[in-house]
Amino acid sequence: MIASVLMILTLLGGPSERTADLTVTIPNLKTVKGEVVIAIYDQTEKFPKVGQTYRTVRFPVHSTSETYTIKGVKAGECALAIYHDENSDGECNSNFLGIPREGYGFSNNVKPVFSAPPYEACVIRIPENSSISVKLIY
């Protein structure tokens, strides 16, 4: 009997992964133009590398304070890197030293010193539907 149940679960892909909704508020957008990009990372070694996110969402800016709910985020731990793509060119523009010229921020409102902060400093736990606020650095 147990073998039959395990075989059926295996064929169906096993138990489904728990998910939650994550609501992110960005209260201090400098301008009402462009888009906000939220990159979600679920692995230390990938944070905050471009193109190595667990998931990325982008949405248009309509106000200097925006709230966006990301549906179906994998429950557990993750870290966020956010930027205000003011010119909607699909990248976080930076100066010749690599310092962003567009607003950016990280979960837990971690402020980087000389480079991007470590994953561990930005980790948030999402056991169920959760809300966070991230202030951007301009």
URTALIN-V353741 format. One record per run of one state. SS is the DSSP state (hx for helix, st for strand, lp for the rest). FROM is the first residue (numbers start at 0). TO is the last residue. If there is no record, write none. Layout:
SS&FROM&TO  SS&FROM&TO
This chain:
lp&0&0  hx&1&10  lp&11&17  st&18&25  lp&26&33  st&34&40  lp&41&42  hx&43&45  lp&46&53  st&54&59  lp&60&64  st&65&73  lp&74&74  st&75&84  lp&85&92  st&93&93  lp&94&98  st&99&99  lp&100&102  st&103&105  hx&106&108  lp&109&117  hx&118&121  lp&122&122  st&123&125  lp&126&128  st&129&132  lp&133&135  st&136&136  lp&137&137
